[in-house]
Every structure is written in C-alpha cells, then in structure tokens.
Amino acid sequence: MNPGFKRLQPYPFQRLAALRRNLTPAAMPAINLSIGEPQNATPAFIHQALVDALATTSKYPATKGEAPLRNAVSDWLARRFKIPRDKIDAERMVLPANGTREALFAVAQTFVARDNRKSLVLMPNPFYQIYEGAAFLAGGTPYFMSCPASTGFLPDFSAIPPSVWQACALIYICSPFNE
C-alpha cells in the first residue's frame, strides 16, 4: 500500500461535520457553506440533454476529451485571462477532468518523482487540502508558502530559499478570489 496514506489528514469537512454533530441549532437555520455542492434543482434542459445523450454511453470517452470541448476551453481561457488564443494549443495543453480534485491530484502523480531529490511540492497556505494529500501520495513533501493578508494573500516568492527552489518538483498557485 502507498506509504503516503499514513500522512493524510482528515478532510476539513469531515472535521467540521464532527464538530457540528452535537450542536443545537440556533433560532435561525444554519447556512451550509462547508462544501461546493449544488443545492438547487437541475434545470430541465440539462436533464433532457442527458436523456438525449444516453445512446453514447455504451463506450468510454477519449481520455483527452473531444476536440470541440478542448477548443471551447481554450477559447474561454483566452478570453478569461487575456491570453493570445494562438498561445493555447488545445491538442497538447487542455485535458478535461471530472473535477478539480482529480486533476490537482493527477498532476502531482505526474511531476513528483519518488526516486528524485526534487520532491518538494510548494503550495499556498491557507491551502486546498488536495494539494497536501497529492504531495504525500506522490511521495513528495509539502512546503507551505505563507499567504497573509499583508501580501494580498499572495506568496512572497522572493522569500523562498534557493534550496527549496532546487528541490521543487511542483508548485500549486491559486487565488483565494478565484481570479
């Protein structure tokens, strides 16, 4: 079994559920902000699209997804981040995933070599817990970059020692504002 399993921490939402288990609700119902799951009914047109697509479920999709989807993602990236569209190669640079956790986990398994001295995985702190778990299960070691309010919640890359950069296999960079 993967020795990294011993290093995993309980997911924050599991800890939160345990803390709330014996609480008596206040006069007003609590607003659940614990996880990004949909809370509203699925629109009818989505149900219909699923029904219409059932005939295609007898085969697995290509791992890299369909070209129209990859092109649509590339077009969105260009618009959203003001990147020249010709700088985004949909064939080589876009890989659809079922969710962020899956993709963030997989990228660590790709870039962190167990038998290599470059095993540090740099991540912002506070961090999305999958960064840490992916590092552990890939055989890497998390290195937490402080992201305090005083820096606009951004890491100070100049404060990271050269030895850390030398051992860096992967760096997760995210915006707390989803920008």
BAMI-944256 format. One record per atom (N, C-alpha, C): x, y, z. Coordinates in Angstrom, 3 decimals. Layout:
% BAMI-944256
X,Y,Z
...
***
This chain:
% BAMI-944256
0.839,-1.173,0.000
0.000,0.000,0.000
0.886,1.237,0.000
0.383,2.311,-0.535
1.124,3.563,-0.619
1.436,4.073,0.792
2.725,4.271,1.120
3.077,4.737,2.466
2.587,6.157,2.757
2.237,6.910,1.713
1.735,8.259,1.912
0.395,8.300,2.620
-0.367,7.187,2.592
-1.670,7.158,3.267
-1.547,7.478,4.747
-0.456,7.066,5.376
-0.270,7.306,6.809
-0.138,8.789,7.126
0.236,9.588,6.120
0.476,11.010,6.341
-0.761,11.873,6.092
-1.814,11.295,5.525
-3.011,12.074,5.192
-3.743,12.543,6.442
-4.306,13.738,6.356
-5.089,14.316,7.438
-6.572,14.159,7.103
-7.447,14.135,8.102
-8.884,14.111,7.800
-9.261,15.353,7.001
-10.190,15.181,6.095
-10.628,16.300,5.270
-11.339,17.312,6.166
-11.160,18.616,5.952
-11.757,19.623,6.836
-13.266,19.479,6.990
-13.945,19.068,5.921
-15.397,18.948,6.011
-15.802,17.791,6.925
-14.978,16.757,7.017
-15.234,15.670,7.968
-15.067,16.178,9.387
-14.025,16.965,9.614
-13.802,17.528,10.952
-14.927,18.481,11.329
-15.364,19.308,10.372
-16.455,20.242,10.625
-17.748,19.497,10.958
-18.039,18.441,10.212
-19.253,17.655,10.492
-19.199,17.070,11.902
-18.029,16.594,12.318
-17.890,16.041,13.670
-18.105,17.120,14.729
-17.601,18.313,14.480
-17.780,19.411,15.433
-19.243,19.830,15.543
-19.974,19.771,14.423
-21.379,20.208,14.411
-22.345,19.124,14.887
-21.897,17.898,14.967
-22.779,16.762,15.244
-23.633,16.947,16.502
-23.078,17.456,17.570
-23.812,17.560,18.833
-24.286,18.980,19.146
-24.259,19.865,18.161
-24.707,21.232,18.386
-26.223,21.331,18.239
-26.809,22.205,19.035
-28.236,22.502,18.910
-28.361,23.732,18.021
-29.157,23.646,16.951
-29.272,24.792,16.044
-29.800,26.027,16.749
-29.360,27.180,16.299
-29.842,28.464,16.820
-31.255,28.693,16.300
-31.826,29.846,16.631
-33.194,30.164,16.219
-33.339,30.178,14.701
-32.281,30.571,14.010
-32.325,30.593,12.542
-31.555,29.398,12.007
-31.984,28.830,10.891
-31.253,27.689,10.338
-29.869,28.117,9.862
-28.920,27.215,10.023
-27.547,27.488,9.605
-27.462,27.474,8.081
-26.615,28.308,7.549
-26.333,28.296,6.117
-25.118,27.406,5.927
-25.269,26.344,5.169
-24.189,25.394,4.977
-23.215,25.925,3.933
-22.047,26.362,4.384
-21.000,26.845,3.491
-19.816,25.878,3.471
-20.051,24.634,3.838
-18.952,23.710,4.039
-18.400,23.085,2.771
-19.147,23.000,1.706
-18.645,22.339,0.503
-19.396,22.870,-0.707
-18.726,22.912,-1.821
-19.309,23.495,-3.032
-20.173,22.548,-3.819
-21.183,21.995,-3.218
-22.103,21.116,-3.926
-23.361,21.888,-4.288
-23.950,21.572,-5.461
-25.179,22.272,-5.851
-26.305,22.023,-4.846
-27.071,23.060,-4.578
-28.189,22.959,-3.639
-29.530,23.188,-4.319
-29.500,23.464,-5.626
-30.721,23.771,-6.355
-31.043,22.653,-7.346
-32.301,22.602,-7.762
-32.732,21.595,-8.730
-32.013,21.800,-10.056
-31.717,20.688,-10.717
-31.087,20.745,-12.033
-32.113,21.242,-13.049
-31.747,22.213,-13.880
-32.691,22.706,-14.886
-33.132,21.591,-15.846
-34.355,21.666,-16.297
-34.944,20.625,-17.154
-34.160,20.410,-18.434
-33.609,21.475,-19.026
-32.886,21.291,-20.286
-31.637,20.436,-20.104
-31.053,20.446,-18.906
-29.887,19.591,-18.639
-30.328,18.135,-18.550
-31.438,17.893,-17.870
-31.973,16.525,-17.828
-32.236,16.020,-19.235
-32.838,16.858,-20.070
-33.144,16.449,-21.438
-31.871,16.174,-22.230
-30.839,16.987,-22.053
-29.565,16.768,-22.750
-28.962,15.429,-22.343
-29.089,15.076,-21.048
-28.586,13.782,-20.588
-29.361,12.635,-21.237
-30.670,12.749,-21.288
-31.503,11.723,-21.920
-31.127,11.592,-23.392
-30.982,12.722,-24.071
-30.642,12.705,-25.491
-29.276,12.075,-25.751
-28.372,12.159,-24.782
-27.013,11.640,-24.961
-26.847,10.200,-24.491
-27.899,9.582,-23.972
-27.775,8.226,-23.440
-27.254,7.221,-24.454
-27.563,7.407,-25.716
-27.105,6.457,-26.732
-25.587,6.403,-26.822
-24.913,7.445,-26.393
-23.447,7.466,-26.495
-22.763,6.874,-25.268
-23.532,6.406,-24.297
-22.928,5.905,-23.056
-22.454,4.466,-23.155
-22.570,3.847,-24.334
-22.130,2.463,-24.464
-20.639,2.363,-24.762
-19.936,3.499,-24.799
-18.491,3.471,-24.999
-17.851,4.539,-24.115
-16.604,4.295,-23.757
-15.886,5.265,-22.943
-15.460,6.452,-23.802
-15.468,7.644,-23.229
-14.981,8.799,-23.983
-13.455,8.751,-24.077
-12.912,9.471,-25.024
-11.455,9.585,-25.124
-10.935,10.260,-23.860
-9.785,9.819,-23.366
-9.209,10.402,-22.158
-9.008,11.902,-22.308
-8.590,12.323,-23.477
-8.332,13.749,-23.660
-9.579,14.532,-24.028
-10.733,13.896,-24.076
-11.964,14.597,-24.396
-12.094,14.846,-25.891
-13.189,15.415,-26.267
-13.453,15.702,-27.678
-12.827,17.041,-28.069
-12.410,17.150,-29.319
-11.777,18.378,-29.816
-12.665,19.615,-29.622
-13.975,19.546,-29.889
-14.792,20.756,-29.671
-14.757,21.237,-28.212
-14.724,20.317,-27.263
-14.650,20.707,-25.855
-13.301,21.353,-25.555
-12.212,20.726,-26.007
-10.881,21.300,-25.753
-10.749,22.686,-26.393
-11.315,22.853,-27.589
-11.271,24.161,-28.251
-12.107,25.185,-27.493
-13.265,24.781,-26.991
-14.105,25.698,-26.213
-13.380,26.122,-24.934
-12.693,25.183,-24.286
-11.924,25.510,-23.075
-10.805,26.487,-23.429
-10.118,26.243,-24.527
-9.033,27.133,-24.955
-9.551,28.526,-25.255
-10.697,28.606,-25.930
-11.302,29.912,-26.222
-11.645,30.647,-24.933
-12.204,29.920,-23.961
-12.560,30.526,-22.673
-11.311,31.028,-21.952
-10.251,30.205,-21.918
-9.007,30.629,-21.267
-8.467,31.908,-21.886
-8.502,31.975,-23.209
-8.001,33.164,-23.901
-8.813,34.399,-23.505
-10.139,34.254,-23.481
-10.996,35.390,-23.094
-10.803,35.751,-21.629
-10.866,34.755,-20.769
-10.856,34.976,-19.316
-9.549,35.588,-18.828
-8.421,35.094,-19.359
-7.120,35.527,-18.860
-6.351,36.392,-19.853
-7.061,36.799,-20.928
-6.464,37.688,-21.937
-5.149,37.114,-22.480
-5.191,35.837,-22.821
-4.056,35.141,-23.413
-4.295,35.074,-24.915
-3.292,35.390,-25.734
-3.500,35.229,-27.180
-3.905,33.786,-27.489
-4.969,33.621,-28.236
-5.524,32.280,-28.491
-4.506,31.362,-29.145
-3.605,31.911,-29.963
-2.614,31.058,-30.630
-1.535,30.547,-29.674
-1.553,31.020,-28.421
-0.601,30.528,-27.410
-1.150,29.320,-26.652
-2.407,28.968,-26.900
-3.038,27.840,-26.218
-3.286,26.734,-27.241
-2.544,25.655,-27.115
-2.690,24.514,-28.021
-3.684,23.534,-27.397
-4.913,23.539,-27.899
-5.972,22.702,-27.335
-5.626,21.222,-27.403
-4.838,20.834,-28.359
-4.466,19.422,-28.528
-3.476,18.971,-27.448
-2.544,19.844,-27.072
-1.491,19.466,-26.127
-1.638,20.053,-24.730
-2.402,21.127,-24.568
-2.419,21.858,-23.300
-3.724,21.774,-22.523
-4.736,21.152,-23.081
-6.037,21.094,-22.415
-6.417,19.633,-22.207
-6.700,19.291,-20.969
-7.146,17.948,-20.625
-8.351,18.062,-19.705
-9.541,17.761,-20.203
-10.732,17.845,-19.351
-10.643,16.870,-18.169
-11.209,17.268,-17.046
-11.241,16.424,-15.852
-12.630,16.513,-15.233
-12.984,15.501,-14.458
-14.295,15.477,-13.819
-14.414,16.483,-12.689
-13.308,16.963,-12.184
-13.344,17.928,-11.090
-11.944,18.387,-10.753
-11.857,19.419,-9.921
-10.538,19.962,-9.594
-9.698,18.994,-8.783
-10.311,18.285,-7.858
-9.521,17.368,-7.031
-8.817,16.321,-7.878
-9.547,15.767,-8.834
-8.970,14.724,-9.674
-7.773,15.245,-10.453
-7.916,16.418,-11.060
-6.838,16.986,-11.862
-5.655,17.409,-10.991
-5.927,18.060,-9.866
-4.850,18.502,-8.987
-4.089,17.313,-8.404
-4.794,16.243,-8.113
-4.149,15.032,-7.615
-3.286,14.410,-8.712
-3.841,14.266,-9.903
-3.136,13.609,-11.001
-1.863,14.345,-11.392
-1.895,15.673,-11.365
-0.708,16.415,-11.783
0.457,16.149,-10.829
0.195,15.977,-9.559
1.279,15.658,-8.614
1.848,14.277,-8.899
0.996,13.323,-9.251
1.471,11.980,-9.555
2.349,11.992,-10.811
2.142,12.985,-11.655
2.905,13.117,-12.897
4.257,13.772,-12.670
4.312,14.813,-11.842
5.521,15.615,-11.727
6.428,15.283,-10.552
5.938,14.584,-9.564
6.751,14.288,-8.384
7.327,12.890,-8.535
8.647,12.821,-8.667
9.315,11.533,-8.828
9.747,11.003,-7.461
9.318,9.801,-7.140
9.636,9.213,-5.831
11.137,9.005,-5.626
11.863,8.734,-6.677
13.287,8.438,-6.543
14.165,9.634,-6.923
13.617,10.833,-6.818
14.334,12.027,-7.227
14.458,12.951,-6.025
15.578,13.655,-5.928
15.755,14.589,-4.803
14.818,15.778,-4.905
14.266,16.016,-6.092
13.305,17.114,-6.259
11.934,16.612,-5.851
11.645,16.681,-4.575
10.384,16.122,-4.091
9.523,17.116,-3.313
9.911,18.388,-3.279
9.080,19.360,-2.579
7.926,19.797,-3.473
6.755,19.907,-2.858
5.573,20.415,-3.553
5.183,21.700,-2.837
5.372,22.825,-3.524
5.076,24.122,-2.934
3.590,24.416,-3.077
3.017,24.954,-2.013
1.583,25.244,-2.023
1.296,26.454,-1.151
0.280,27.239,-1.537
-0.091,28.385,-0.706
-0.668,27.909,0.617
-0.526,28.745,1.635
-1.111,28.443,2.930
-1.842,29.692,3.411
-3.162,29.688,3.532
-4.024,28.506,3.550
-4.082,27.821,2.186
-4.435,26.520,2.230
-4.372,25.714,1.025
-5.590,24.811,0.895
-5.777,24.352,-0.327
-6.810,23.363,-0.635
-6.204,22.011,-0.268
-6.850,21.254,0.581
-6.231,20.080,1.183
-5.758,19.048,0.171
-6.320,19.029,-1.020
-5.878,18.044,-2.004
-4.419,18.260,-2.377
-3.914,19.516,-2.283
-2.503,19.760,-2.581
-1.618,18.911,-1.668
-1.919,18.960,-0.376
-1.119,18.225,0.602
-1.242,16.723,0.390
-2.464,16.234,0.243
-2.667,14.805,0.041
-2.013,14.306,-1.231
-2.105,15.081,-2.297
-1.481,14.684,-3.560
0.032,14.616,-3.402
0.603,15.573,-2.676
2.050,15.557,-2.438
2.447,14.305,-1.670
1.742,14.011,-0.582
2.057,12.830,0.218
1.962,11.542,-0.605
0.871,11.402,-1.352
0.658,10.156,-2.088
1.564,10.023,-3.298
2.146,11.131,-3.762
3.112,11.072,-4.854
4.525,10.816,-4.324
4.669,10.817,-2.996
5.983,10.613,-2.398
6.727,11.910,-2.151
6.030,13.027,-2.273
6.647,14.323,-2.066
6.435,14.853,-0.663
6.983,16.029,-0.436
6.871,16.702,0.860
6.285,18.091,0.632
5.196,18.423,1.315
4.628,19.765,1.160
5.568,20.840,1.703
5.590,21.952,1.026
6.282,23.146,1.506
5.244,24.256,1.447
4.889,24.788,2.604
3.811,25.755,2.696
4.337,27.177,2.542
3.780,27.890,1.554
4.134,29.286,1.323
3.086,30.149,2.027
3.506,30.917,2.988
2.575,31.768,3.720
1.955,32.795,2.776
0.647,32.989,2.904
-0.097,33.954,2.079
-0.945,34.837,2.987
-0.304,35.714,3.748
-1.041,36.546,4.708
-1.758,37.717,4.035
-2.653,38.325,4.779
-3.397,39.487,4.283
-2.449,40.608,3.879
-1.326,40.732,4.583
-0.388,41.832,4.308
0.218,41.761,2.912
0.181,40.587,2.273
0.697,40.463,0.902
-0.444,40.315,-0.106
-1.659,40.627,0.345
-2.806,40.441,-0.543
-3.124,38.965,-0.726
-2.757,38.153,0.259
-2.981,36.696,0.253
-2.207,36.009,-0.871
-1.080,36.598,-1.245
-0.224,36.009,-2.269
1.092,35.587,-1.640
1.719,34.517,-2.153
3.005,34.111,-1.597
4.103,35.106,-1.981
5.092,35.226,-1.121
6.262,36.052,-1.410
7.333,35.118,-1.952
7.397,35.009,-3.271
8.327,34.070,-3.901
9.782,34.423,-3.607
10.074,35.703,-3.391
11.458,36.097,-3.104
11.915,35.606,-1.724
10.983,35.254,-0.848
11.328,34.774,0.497
11.616,33.268,0.523
11.405,32.604,-0.583
11.629,31.157,-0.631
13.113,30.905,-0.884
13.754,30.135,-0.013
15.195,29.909,-0.141
15.556,29.171,-1.445
16.734,29.455,-1.982
17.182,28.766,-3.204
17.174,27.240,-3.063
17.477,26.740,-1.875
17.477,25.281,-1.679
16.086,24.680,-1.886
15.052,25.442,-1.536
13.676,24.978,-1.756
13.382,24.949,-3.247
13.777,26.013,-3.960
13.554,26.018,-5.407
14.290,24.858,-6.073
15.479,24.526,-5.587
16.250,23.424,-6.158
15.540,22.080,-5.970
14.814,21.939,-4.874
14.128,20.674,-4.572
12.664,20.675,-5.020
12.218,21.745,-5.673
10.813,21.878,-6.057
10.488,21.022,-7.287
9.522,20.137,-7.127
9.037,19.323,-8.239
7.779,19.920,-8.838
7.008,20.634,-8.015
5.710,21.143,-8.437
5.338,22.307,-7.530
4.652,23.282,-8.109
4.137,24.384,-7.300
2.671,24.578,-7.666
1.838,24.588,-6.640
0.420,24.916,-6.823
0.279,26.403,-6.543
-0.340,27.112,-7.477
-0.602,28.540,-7.284
-2.098,28.727,-7.472
-2.731,29.368,-6.518
-4.163,29.631,-6.654
-4.447,31.011,-6.109
-5.592,31.511,-6.478
-6.047,32.792,-5.968
-7.180,32.542,-4.998
-7.098,33.132,-3.814
-8.232,32.935,-2.891
-9.503,33.607,-3.410
-9.379,34.387,-4.458
-10.514,35.099,-5.007
-11.042,34.408,-6.282
-10.479,33.257,-6.626
-10.831,32.536,-7.852
-10.682,33.421,-9.076
-9.627,34.199,-9.099
-9.375,35.084,-10.246
-8.394,34.443,-11.188
***
